[in-house]
Amino acid sequence: MKNKAGTIIGFVLGLTGFLFLFKMIFLDHILPEDELAPGIVVMAAILNGLLFALAGHVIQRYVAKKRN
């Protein structure tokens, strides 16, 4: 599990960060009667989480090689 910590932390930070910023930037300015496709928002959050997971994995591998 220690070798997957960077990937898991990156995914969680990417997913929650996107949802938080989406709420703060977009949802506060959209009128309640406007419809928003929740599936697209979730898919974008998951893709952003995967991107951050990849970055976390790369950073963790770089740091592990630097120690040795």
N, C-alpha and C positions, 0 to 999 in steps of 0.2 A: 504494500500500500504506500510505502514511503516513496517509491519511484513514480507514483501517479499523482502525488500531491500537487505538483505544478499544473497539471492538466485539469484536475478537479477544481482547484481554487480559481484558475483562469476561467473555466466555464461558468462557475457560480458568479464571479464578479462581472463577467460579460453579460450574462443573462439579467441579473438584477440591476446592473448599471443601466442597461438599455431600457428596461421597463421603468425605472425611476426617472430617467431623463425624458422618456416619451410622455410620462404623466406630467412632468413639470413643464415641458415645452409645448406639447401639442394639446393634451386633453384640457388644459386650463383655458385654451383659446377656441375650442370647438363648441358650438352651440349644442345644448342637450338634444334638440330635435334632429340634428344631423346624425346619420347612421355611419358607423365605423365598422369595418370588417375586422372582427377580433382574430380571425384565423391568420390574416396577414401580419398582424402585430405579433402574434405568438411565433409565427415562422421567422420573422425578422429577428426576434429576440433569441431564438434558438440558433440561427445562423451567426448572430453576433457572439453568442456564447461559445460556439464552435471556433470562431476566429480567435477569441481570447484564450480558449483552451490550447489551440495550436501555438500561440505566442507563449503561454505558460510552459508548455512542453519544451519549446526551443530554448527558452531562458533556463529552465532546469537542467537541460542537457549541457548547455554552455557552462553553467556554474559547476556542474559535476566534473566536466573535463578540465576546468581551470584548477580545481582542487588537486587533481592527480598529477 
